[in-house]
Amino acid sequence: MRKEDFYKGVKTVGFVTFIPFMLAAGPLSGYFVGDFLQKKFNLSSYVVLFSVAIGFIAGVMEMVRILKAVARMNRK
């Protein structure tokens, strides 16, 4: 096995391992932002749900971006 192939594999594993953290970070940050906005401006509790949903969507979009980057990297 060549050194370049080994490092490409390590890089791929690093990217793929990062996906669960991205999926968890989106809704968590959305919760904290929504909770802050709810308390700061006396908004309804739907703001928290909306911001968590936006965070989840952002996490999924980031996951798709990472998977496309990994696929592009493995084609080279």
N, CA, C and O atoms as a GROMACS GRO file, in nm:
protein
  304
    1MET      N    1   0.084  -0.118   0.000
    1MET     CA    2   0.000   0.000   0.000
    1MET      C    3   0.089   0.124   0.000
    1MET      O    4   0.183   0.136   0.079
    2ARG      N    5   0.057   0.215  -0.090
    2ARG     CA    6   0.135   0.338  -0.098
    2ARG      C    7   0.097   0.432   0.015
    2ARG      O    8  -0.013   0.426   0.071
    3LYS      N    9   0.191   0.519   0.047
    3LYS     CA   10   0.169   0.617   0.152
    3LYS      C   11   0.052   0.709   0.119
    3LYS      O   12  -0.027   0.743   0.207
    4GLU      N   13   0.041   0.749  -0.007
    4GLU     CA   14  -0.066   0.840  -0.050
    4GLU      C   15  -0.203   0.776  -0.032
    4GLU      O   16  -0.297   0.842   0.011
    5ASP      N   17  -0.213   0.648  -0.064
    5ASP     CA   18  -0.341   0.577  -0.046
    5ASP      C   19  -0.377   0.566   0.102
    5ASP      O   20  -0.493   0.579   0.139
    6PHE      N   21  -0.277   0.542   0.185
    6PHE     CA   22  -0.302   0.533   0.328
    6PHE      C   23  -0.354   0.665   0.383
    6PHE      O   24  -0.451   0.667   0.459
    7TYR      N   25  -0.291   0.776   0.345
    7TYR     CA   26  -0.334   0.906   0.395
    7TYR      C   27  -0.470   0.946   0.339
    7TYR      O   28  -0.547   1.014   0.407
    8LYS      N   29  -0.499   0.904   0.216
    8LYS     CA   30  -0.632   0.929   0.160
    8LYS      C   31  -0.738   0.854   0.240
    8LYS      O   32  -0.846   0.907   0.264
    9GLY      N   33  -0.707   0.730   0.280
    9GLY     CA   34  -0.800   0.653   0.362
    9GLY      C   35  -0.820   0.714   0.500
    9GLY      O   36  -0.932   0.719   0.551
   10VAL      N   37  -0.713   0.762   0.560
   10VAL     CA   38  -0.723   0.826   0.691
   10VAL      C   39  -0.806   0.954   0.681
   10VAL      O   40  -0.887   0.983   0.769
   11LYS      N   41  -0.786   1.029   0.575
   11LYS     CA   42  -0.862   1.152   0.554
   11LYS      C   43  -1.010   1.120   0.534
   11LYS      O   44  -1.096   1.190   0.587
   12THR      N   45  -1.040   1.015   0.461
   12THR     CA   46  -1.179   0.974   0.439
   12THR      C   47  -1.244   0.932   0.570
   12THR      O   48  -1.357   0.972   0.598
   13VAL      N   49  -1.174   0.855   0.650
   13VAL     CA   50  -1.229   0.812   0.779
   13VAL      C   51  -1.251   0.933   0.870
   13VAL      O   52  -1.350   0.938   0.943
   14GLY      N   53  -1.161   1.028   0.865
   14GLY     CA   54  -1.177   1.150   0.946
   14GLY      C   55  -1.300   1.228   0.906
   14GLY      O   56  -1.374   1.276   0.992
   15PHE      N   57  -1.322   1.242   0.776
   15PHE     CA   58  -1.440   1.314   0.729
   15PHE      C   59  -1.568   1.242   0.770
   15PHE      O   60  -1.662   1.304   0.819
   16VAL      N   61  -1.572   1.111   0.749
   16VAL     CA   62  -1.693   1.033   0.778
   16VAL      C   63  -1.720   1.028   0.928
   16VAL      O   64  -1.836   1.025   0.970
   17THR      N   65  -1.616   1.026   1.009
   17THR     CA   66  -1.634   1.025   1.154
   17THR      C   67  -1.690   1.158   1.203
   17THR      O   68  -1.754   1.163   1.308
   18PHE      N   69  -1.666   1.264   1.130
   18PHE     CA   70  -1.712   1.397   1.168
   18PHE      C   71  -1.863   1.415   1.149
   18PHE      O   72  -1.922   1.506   1.208
   19ILE      N   73  -1.927   1.331   1.067
   19ILE     CA   74  -2.069   1.346   1.033
   19ILE      C   75  -2.160   1.341   1.156
   19ILE      O   76  -2.245   1.429   1.168
   20PRO      N   77  -2.148   1.244   1.247
   20PRO     CA   78  -2.239   1.244   1.363
   20PRO      C   79  -2.229   1.369   1.449
   20PRO      O   80  -2.328   1.415   1.505
   21PHE      N   81  -2.110   1.424   1.459
   21PHE     CA   82  -2.093   1.546   1.537
   21PHE      C   83  -2.166   1.664   1.470
   21PHE      O   84  -2.225   1.747   1.538
   22MET      N   85  -2.161   1.669   1.338
   22MET     CA   86  -2.232   1.774   1.265
   22MET      C   87  -2.383   1.758   1.281
   22MET      O   88  -2.455   1.856   1.296
   23LEU      N   89  -2.430   1.634   1.276
   23LEU     CA   90  -2.574   1.612   1.291
   23LEU      C   91  -2.622   1.645   1.432
   23LEU      O   92  -2.737   1.684   1.449
   24ALA      N   93  -2.537   1.630   1.531
   24ALA     CA   94  -2.575   1.664   1.668
   24ALA      C   95  -2.558   1.813   1.696
   24ALA      O   96  -2.635   1.870   1.773
   25ALA      N   97  -2.460   1.875   1.636
   25ALA     CA   98  -2.431   2.015   1.665
   25ALA      C   99  -2.538   2.109   1.610
   25ALA      O  100  -2.567   2.212   1.671
   26GLY      N  101  -2.597   2.075   1.497
   26GLY     CA  102  -2.699   2.161   1.438
   26GLY      C  103  -2.820   2.180   1.527
   26GLY      O  104  -2.854   2.293   1.561
   27PRO      N  105  -2.887   2.072   1.567
   27PRO     CA  106  -3.004   2.088   1.655
   27PRO      C  107  -2.968   2.144   1.793
   27PRO      O  108  -3.046   2.220   1.850
   28LEU      N  109  -2.853   2.108   1.846
   28LEU     CA  110  -2.813   2.162   1.976
   28LEU      C  111  -2.793   2.313   1.970
   28LEU      O  112  -2.842   2.386   2.057
   29SER      N  113  -2.723   2.359   1.870
   29SER     CA  114  -2.704   2.503   1.858
   29SER      C  115  -2.837   2.572   1.829
   29SER      O  116  -2.861   2.682   1.876
   30GLY      N  117  -2.923   2.507   1.751
   30GLY     CA  118  -3.056   2.562   1.727
   30GLY      C  119  -3.137   2.573   1.854
   30GLY      O  120  -3.210   2.670   1.873
   31TYR      N  121  -3.125   2.474   1.941
   31TYR     CA  122  -3.197   2.479   2.068
   31TYR      C  123  -3.149   2.597   2.153
   31TYR      O  124  -3.230   2.671   2.208
   32PHE      N  125  -3.018   2.613   2.164
   32PHE     CA  126  -2.966   2.720   2.248
   32PHE      C  127  -2.999   2.858   2.192
   32PHE      O  128  -3.031   2.950   2.268
   33VAL      N  129  -2.992   2.872   2.060
   33VAL     CA  130  -3.028   3.000   1.999
   33VAL      C  131  -3.177   3.027   2.018
   33VAL      O  132  -3.216   3.139   2.053
   34GLY      N  133  -3.261   2.926   1.995
   34GLY     CA  134  -3.405   2.943   2.012
   34GLY      C  135  -3.443   2.972   2.156
   34GLY      O  136  -3.531   3.054   2.181
   35ASP      N  137  -3.378   2.906   2.250
   35ASP     CA  138  -3.404   2.930   2.391
   35ASP      C  139  -3.365   3.072   2.431
   35ASP      O  140  -3.435   3.139   2.507
   36PHE      N  141  -3.251   3.118   2.379
   36PHE     CA  142  -3.207   3.254   2.406
   36PHE      C  143  -3.308   3.355   2.351
   36PHE      O  144  -3.347   3.450   2.419
   37LEU      N  145  -3.349   3.334   2.226
   37LEU     CA  146  -3.445   3.426   2.164
   37LEU      C  147  -3.579   3.425   2.237
   37LEU      O  148  -3.643   3.529   2.253
   38GLN      N  149  -3.621   3.308   2.281
   38GLN     CA  150  -3.748   3.296   2.352
   38GLN      C  151  -3.744   3.374   2.483
   38GLN      O  152  -3.838   3.446   2.516
   39LYS      N  153  -3.636   3.361   2.556
   39LYS     CA  154  -3.624   3.430   2.684
   39LYS      C  155  -3.599   3.580   2.666
   39LYS      O  156  -3.650   3.662   2.743
   40LYS      N  157  -3.520   3.616   2.565
   40LYS     CA  158  -3.484   3.756   2.545
   40LYS      C  159  -3.602   3.840   2.498
   40LYS      O  160  -3.621   3.952   2.544
   41PHE      N  161  -3.682   3.787   2.406
   41PHE     CA  162  -3.790   3.863   2.345
   41PHE      C  163  -3.929   3.815   2.384
   41PHE      O  164  -4.028   3.858   2.324
   42ASN      N  165  -3.940   3.727   2.483
   42ASN     CA  166  -4.067   3.672   2.529
   42ASN      C  167  -4.150   3.615   2.414
   42ASN      O  168  -4.268   3.648   2.399
   43LEU      N  169  -4.090   3.530   2.335
   43LEU     CA  170  -4.158   3.467   2.223
   43LEU      C  171  -4.218   3.334   2.266
   43LEU      O  172  -4.190   3.286   2.375
   44SER      N  173  -4.300   3.275   2.180
   44SER     CA  174  -4.362   3.148   2.214
   44SER      C  175  -4.260   3.034   2.203
   44SER      O  176  -4.148   3.053   2.154
   45SER      N  177  -4.299   2.918   2.250
   45SER     CA  178  -4.208   2.804   2.251
   45SER      C  179  -4.185   2.747   2.111
   45SER      O  180  -4.096   2.663   2.092
   46TYR      N  181  -4.263   2.792   2.014
   46TYR     CA  182  -4.244   2.744   1.878
   46TYR      C  183  -4.113   2.794   1.818
   46TYR      O  184  -4.061   2.736   1.723
   47VAL      N  185  -4.060   2.900   1.872
   47VAL     CA  186  -3.932   2.952   1.824
   47VAL      C  187  -3.822   2.849   1.847
   47VAL      O  188  -3.734   2.831   1.762
   48VAL      N  189  -3.827   2.782   1.960
   48VAL     CA  190  -3.726   2.679   1.989
   48VAL      C  191  -3.739   2.564   1.891
   48VAL      O  192  -3.640   2.516   1.838
   49LEU      N  193  -3.862   2.519   1.867
   49LEU     CA  194  -3.883   2.409   1.773
   49LEU      C  195  -3.838   2.447   1.632
   49LEU      O  196  -3.776   2.368   1.562
   50PHE      N  197  -3.870   2.570   1.593
   50PHE     CA  198  -3.831   2.617   1.461
   50PHE      C  199  -3.679   2.623   1.448
   50PHE      O  200  -3.624   2.582   1.346
   51SER      N  201  -3.612   2.674   1.548
   51SER     CA  202  -3.466   2.687   1.541
   51SER      C  203  -3.398   2.550   1.547
   51SER      O  204  -3.293   2.530   1.485
   52VAL      N  205  -3.455   2.455   1.620
   52VAL     CA  206  -3.400   2.319   1.621
   52VAL      C  207  -3.416   2.256   1.483
   52VAL      O  208  -3.326   2.189   1.434
   53ALA      N  209  -3.532   2.278   1.420
   53ALA     CA  210  -3.554   2.224   1.285
   53ALA      C  211  -3.457   2.286   1.185
   53ALA      O  212  -3.403   2.217   1.100
   54ILE      N  213  -3.435   2.416   1.196
   54ILE     CA  214  -3.339   2.483   1.107
   54ILE      C  215  -3.199   2.427   1.131
   54ILE      O  216  -3.123   2.406   1.036
   55GLY      N  217  -3.164   2.404   1.258
   55GLY     CA  218  -3.033   2.346   1.289
   55GLY      C  219  -3.018   2.206   1.234
   55GLY      O  220  -2.910   2.169   1.186
   56PHE      N  221  -3.124   2.127   1.239
   56PHE     CA  222  -3.119   1.991   1.184
   56PHE      C  223  -3.102   1.995   1.033
   56PHE      O  224  -3.024   1.918   0.976
   57ILE      N  225  -3.173   2.085   0.967
   57ILE     CA  226  -3.160   2.098   0.822
   57ILE      C  227  -3.019   2.141   0.786
   57ILE      O  228  -2.961   2.091   0.689
   58ALA      N  229  -2.963   2.233   0.862
   58ALA     CA  230  -2.826   2.277   0.836
   58ALA      C  231  -2.727   2.162   0.856
   58ALA      O  232  -2.632   2.148   0.780
   59GLY      N  233  -2.751   2.078   0.958
   59GLY     CA  234  -2.665   1.962   0.980
   59GLY      C  235  -2.672   1.863   0.866
   59GLY      O  236  -2.569   1.807   0.826
   60VAL      N  237  -2.791   1.840   0.814
   60VAL     CA  238  -2.807   1.748   0.700
   60VAL      C  239  -2.739   1.805   0.576
   60VAL      O  240  -2.674   1.732   0.501
   61MET      N  241  -2.755   1.934   0.554
   61MET     CA  242  -2.689   1.996   0.438
   61MET      C  243  -2.537   1.985   0.450
   61MET      O  244  -2.469   1.960   0.350
   62GLU      N  245  -2.485   2.003   0.568
   62GLU     CA  246  -2.340   1.990   0.589
   62GLU      C  247  -2.296   1.846   0.568
   62GLU      O  248  -2.188   1.821   0.515
   63MET      N  249  -2.378   1.750   0.610
   63MET     CA  250  -2.346   1.609   0.590
   63MET      C  251  -2.339   1.577   0.441
   63MET      O  252  -2.248   1.507   0.396
   64VAL      N  253  -2.433   1.629   0.364
   64VAL     CA  254  -2.432   1.606   0.219
   64VAL      C  255  -2.307   1.668   0.158
   64VAL      O  256  -2.246   1.608   0.069
   65ARG      N  257  -2.270   1.786   0.204
   65ARG     CA  258  -2.149   1.852   0.152
   65ARG      C  259  -2.024   1.769   0.183
   65ARG      O  260  -1.935   1.757   0.099
   66ILE      N  261  -2.018   1.713   0.303
   66ILE     CA  262  -1.903   1.630   0.341
   66ILE      C  263  -1.898   1.503   0.258
   66ILE      O  264  -1.792   1.462   0.212
   67LEU      N  265  -2.015   1.440   0.238
   67LEU     CA  266  -2.018   1.317   0.158
   67LEU      C  267  -1.978   1.343   0.013
   67LEU      O  268  -1.912   1.260  -0.049
   68LYS      N  269  -2.018   1.457  -0.042
   68LYS     CA  270  -1.977   1.492  -0.178
   68LYS      C  271  -1.826   1.515  -0.184
   68LYS      O  272  -1.761   1.475  -0.280
   69ALA      N  273  -1.770   1.578  -0.081
   69ALA     CA  274  -1.626   1.600  -0.077
   69ALA      C  275  -1.550   1.468  -0.068
   69ALA      O  276  -1.446   1.452  -0.131
   70VAL      N  277  -1.602   1.375   0.011
   70VAL     CA  278  -1.538   1.244   0.024
   70VAL      C  279  -1.545   1.169  -0.109
   70VAL      O  280  -1.447   1.107  -0.150
   71ALA      N  281  -1.659   1.174  -0.175
   71ALA     CA  282  -1.672   1.107  -0.304
   71ALA      C  283  -1.578   1.167  -0.406
   71ALA      O  284  -1.516   1.094  -0.484
   72ARG      N  285  -1.566   1.301  -0.408
   72ARG     CA  286  -1.476   1.369  -0.499
   72ARG      C  287  -1.331   1.330  -0.469
   72ARG      O  288  -1.251   1.311  -0.561
   73MET      N  289  -1.299   1.319  -0.341
   73MET     CA  290  -1.162   1.286  -0.301
   73MET      C  291  -1.127   1.143  -0.341
   73MET      O  292  -1.013   1.116  -0.379
   74ASN      N  293  -1.223   1.052  -0.332
   74ASN     CA  294  -1.196   0.912  -0.365
   74ASN      C  295  -1.190   0.888  -0.516
   74ASN      O  296  -1.133   0.789  -0.560
   75ARG      N  297  -1.249   0.978  -0.595
   75ARG     CA  298  -1.243   0.963  -0.741
   75ARG      C  299  -1.104   0.996  -0.795
   75ARG      O  300  -1.063   0.942  -0.898
   76LYS      N  301  -1.033   1.083  -0.728
   76LYS     CA  302  -0.901   1.126  -0.776
   76LYS      C  303  -0.798   1.019  -0.761
   76LYS      O  304  -0.682   1.039  -0.796
   0.00000   0.00000   0.00000
